Amino acid sequence: MATFELYRRSTIGMCLTETLDEMVSNGTLSPELAIQVLVQFDKSMTEALETQVKSKVAIKGHLHTYRFCDNVWTFILQDATFKSDECQETVGRVKIVACDSKLLGQ
């Protein structure tokens, strides 16, 4: 299964990476095993989002910047409102990165 590495830049992904780096520096973990853990993290995140997340959210906001490069869309919204069936939340600035999942099959 091919995966994207973009989840590594999430809060949990960055914490995992920092912990693995520390373990490699201390000699607790080999660099090869740390890479295997990150690859498994990418696979697990992709699978969890595909199979376990059923919620839908509507997003409205001021489009500050957008870009399409290497089949990846990046949107930066200001004063964005996220609305679901249960709640509504407004944030000052949000970055959304969207990749075509069809590219994983190639």
C-alpha angles and dihedrals in degrees: 000000000000117000143185119248094214094103088068087075092059118100093259092044093052091048090051091049092049091049092048091048090052092048091050091048091051091048092242092119133029118239090239092056091047089055090049090052091052092048090050089048090054091050094046094049092049093048094045093051092047097047109025107036112083100157123112124208131193115215126201127174148114111297104227100171138358132182139176115203130154092354092305123118118208121190126183113197129188124207090007121183119207113200128186134163091270105038150354126228132183124205130185097228134004135178117211120194117191126187128185107251089204087073090067090070094058 
